[in-house]
Each structure stands twice: as C-alpha cells, then as structure tokens.
Amino acid sequence: MDGIVTDVAVGVKRGSDELLSGSVLNSPNSNMSSMVVTANGNDNKKFKGDDKMDGAPSRVLHIRKLPGEVTETEVIALGLPFGKVTNILMLKGKNQAFLELATEEAAITMVNYYSAVTPHLRNQPIYIQYSNHKELKTDNTLNQRAQAVLQAVTAVQTTNAPMSGTTVSESAVTPAQSPVLRIIIDNMYYPVTLDVLHQIFSKFGAVLKIITFTKNNQFQALLQYGDPVNAQQAKLALDGQNIYNACCTLRIDFSKLVNLNVKYNNDKSRDYTRPDLPSGDGQPALDPAIAAAFAKETSLLGLPVAAVPGTLSPLAIPNAAAAAAAAAAGRVGMPGVSAGGNTVLLVSNLNEEMVTPQSLFTLFGVYGDVQRVKILYNKKDSALIQMADGNQSQLAMSHLNGQKMYGKIIRVTLSKHQTVQLPREGLDDQGLTKDFGNSPLHRFKKPGSKNFQNIFPPSATLHLSNIPPSVAEEDLRTLFANTGGTVKAFKFFQDHKMALLQMSTVEEAIQALIDLHNYNLGENHHLRVSFSKSTI
C-alpha cells in the first residue's frame, strides 16, 4: 500500500478546461485494486466535456488533472466521507474521472469542502466540479465492474464487512469490546510519531487519547476513540497496512483497557480532550492562550490542524480523504484552513419573512461560537455570519449548506468579508445586525468542553439536556409538538436530566432546535438542544 500520509494545500475550484473522450475498455483484470474502468467507444460521445465554470449542482462530479497511475479506489475515497458513491467512470487517457454520489446534497457538500481545501492525489492537486450529466449511464459490463470496485471499497465503511486487500471477506466480525486499540509497528525503518498515528487514525473518528512507549524493543501505542465502533472500523481497515511504502506495518488489536489515563501532553502521550495538561519531562506546559487555540483545533476536529508553538507541533496536515473522512464521523474540520482562515459565512435563500439574527445565531451556534449576524438590508434573504475561527465557519458550512430552514433550502458559502461590520452609533438598522460576542450561550468557550465531541450533522433525533426533575415526558412532547412538527419517539436517559426526542423530519428538528434551545423550563433550568447521532 502506498504511504497513507499525504498533504493538502488550500486552493480553489477551476472550471473545466479540457474536453473528454473515452479510451478503449481495458481487458478484465482479476486484481481489483489495479483494475481500470475506462469509457468505451459508445461512452465517448456521451461524455463530451463539462466545460462550464461552476455548473448547476449535480450528483455527478467531474474530476480533472488526475495523476496517470491513480486507481479507482483512490478516486472513490475522495467521495466516501460525504455519502454513498454509486458509480465511477475513469477516463484514463485524459487523466479525468466522473464520480456519481447517491444524492445531490452529498455532492454539494463535497464540492464545498474541496473548494476550501484543494484535494491532492499522490501529491498532485486535482480539480473537482459539478458535471453537466445528472447521472452516469455507462454500458453494462462497465457498470458491473465499477460496482464491483465500489462494493469492495465501501465494505471498509460498514462495520460488519471486514476488508482484506480490496476483496470482501465473508467472515463475521466479533463485536468491538473496547474503544482502545493496541498498536504495534513492525519493520520500523522510519520513525513513527504520535502525530502520524493521530493523523491516520482520525480518519475513522475522533481520537481522544494516545500513549506511545517502547516494549520488547518495539514501538507500541495505545489509542482511544470516543466509540468502540470507530475502533473496530480502524482495526478492520488498517491492521496489516504499511504507513510508508513497504515498511512500518501496523499490527492492531483491541486493548483490554477501556479508558486511558494520560497525565502529560508531550511527544509521548496526548489527551486531546485536555489541552491544559502539563508536559512533564521538565518541558514548559503550554501557554494557556495556545492551549485554548489547540483545544479548539484538535478537540473540535479530532484532527491536528495547525502546528502549535512549543512542545506540540503536529505533522503538516492530513490528506484530504483522511481529513474529510472525519465527516463520516460527523466531525468535519477543514485542514488547510487554519484557525485564522475565513471566519465569515454568506447564507442565502433564507425565508426573509421568518428569519432573525437570533434564529441564525442559534442554528449556526451548534457548530461554533457565532460572534455577529447581519441580515442584508437590501437583500433580506441573505445574511453574513461571523464565527469565532475558520474551523468553525468550515464546520458550519459543511453541515448546514443544503439544509431546510423555515421551509427553504439554505445555501452556505465562505464570504469574501473578513468581519461583519456593526452599524454606526445611533444608526437604526431595524435590528438586522446583532453582536453576540459576549453571549453566555456560546457552546465552545471552554477549552476541552464535552461539546467538542458532540458535533453531529442535522438529524431528526435531538439530544436534550439540563431537564429539571419536575418536567415529564408529556411536557416535553407537547413543547416540541408546538414548534409545528410531529414527535415520533422519546426516551429519557437513566438520570432523567437528558433525553432523546425524534421529530418526523430533519427540517422539523432544525425548527425545534431554533425555537427551544435555551428555553426556560423553570427552576432556573434552560433546556439545551443539539443534534444526536443516535436514533431511538
């Protein structure tokens, strides 16, 4: 396997500047990982070139400037974090490919993501844009073979189909017992650092803690995820793989430990949920301001994003697929866009009769600390929203673009503005601009806050917390039904302070969150509402 670690640079989408034409279908090849799916003569006419700049959204994406030796598997990996990939067509002679996703939303999220972060394959930048084609119609043999590759590649995403090479094995998987993996590295000709491990394993979910040590002259590590399912997926995908070409082989088992106790943050051990830990070893502990920034970047993303001065300087930046795969775990951070990146979002297609700065603050506040909101005076279906840092704006964009708010599908993009201006003293702008800089409702003020680990895409199921003892299930069902939706299911946690509540659609859940987050339930209890990854 080629080295897992590659890098990402920031860049922009380009319009297509090449016409496409098919080459002849390669002869079947039993080795799936090197199998080439190319257009045959008939497809040649159909796929004649997407030469628009940024066309209308489509679930088919046109990918250009691919390195010559790239495989389907690598192209498919670009799309997997954003949703199901349903077809692929490689035009080898042209160094281009078409990738079809199951939904247009997934494709929009993918294009937005990669417009902020230029994807690289084999260290070469590649370009992605919407295709003119609404679906990929390929001939039958071609389609069967593409599906075979897709089936093999997506097997790694499902928890019950283990991967070996790229063929799907039938053996059942024993349920994962522990969120902690024990990792041994064989053939260690190059040094492997804690940051390299963090980068690779973050592909499968948020890594909370890592401890490295040498035992029996072998480099070993213990690595803890938030969820045993992530540990199982990482073990299935990575056990036996090489970190670098032909060396540094990963041997992975479940640990008997279920929780790691990390005392120091340094190059041997790290607790990503507690950036305030001392470094031990006589090294100075992190400066509190840096610790806070580090907390935002690492805990929020489950990925090291920017090098932190002093003892913690994570390796460059994970490759696009690895970083984006955090999206699959619902924690998309945008590598390559540092905390100082673009903090202002432009939100358009809003329902101007209904939208208020407060409602935008509440919804976007799920993904970061909203500083300012300005609904545009001359275009009241659009608003500028300033987040606390670039990671938060990327996170909000990737999760909220294409969602429905007050009955309209909203579009979220990065704004060219660096800040949101407040109106001049004494000027009445009808309450369209609001400064939330000192709001007590920011979810991510505290470094290492649990909220960093509970960032999920909008979902029909909501997580409720801070419920006072006197409030019963019936009260909460009535309260949420009054937001205009239907409550499908409800479940209290054991302590009755928290609950899951399921609305009938994601749109209804978004509405309920906007209306009821911070709702006063009495007894000085304000309800906290967030999206859940669970279903009832």
Secondary structure, 3 states (H helix, E strand, C coil): CCCCCCCCECCCCCCCCCCCCCCCCCCCCCCHHHCCCECCHHHHHHCCCCCCCCCCCCCEEEEECCCCCCCHHHHHHHHHHHCCEEEEEEEHHHCEEEEEECCHHHHHHHHHHHHHCECEECCEECEEEECCCCCCCCCHHHHHHHHHHHHHHHHCCCCCCCEECCEECCCCCCCCCCCEEEEEEECCCCCCCHHHHHHHHHHHCCEEEEEEEEECCEEEEEEEECCHHHHHHHHHHHCCCEEECCEEEEEEEECCCCCCCCCCCCCCEEECCCCCCCCCCCCCCCCHHHHHHHHHHHHHHCCCCCCCCCCCCCCCCCCHHHHHHHHHCCCCCCCCCCCCCCCEEEEECCCCCCCCHHHHHHHHCCCCCEEEEEECCCCCCCEEEEECCHHHHHHHHHHHCCCEECCEECEEEECCCCCCCCCCCCCCCCCCEEECCCCCCCCCCCCCCHHHHCCCCCCCEEEEECCCCCCCHHHHHHHHHCCCCCEEEEEECCCCCCEEEEECCHHHHHHHHHHHCCCECCCCCECEEEECCCCC
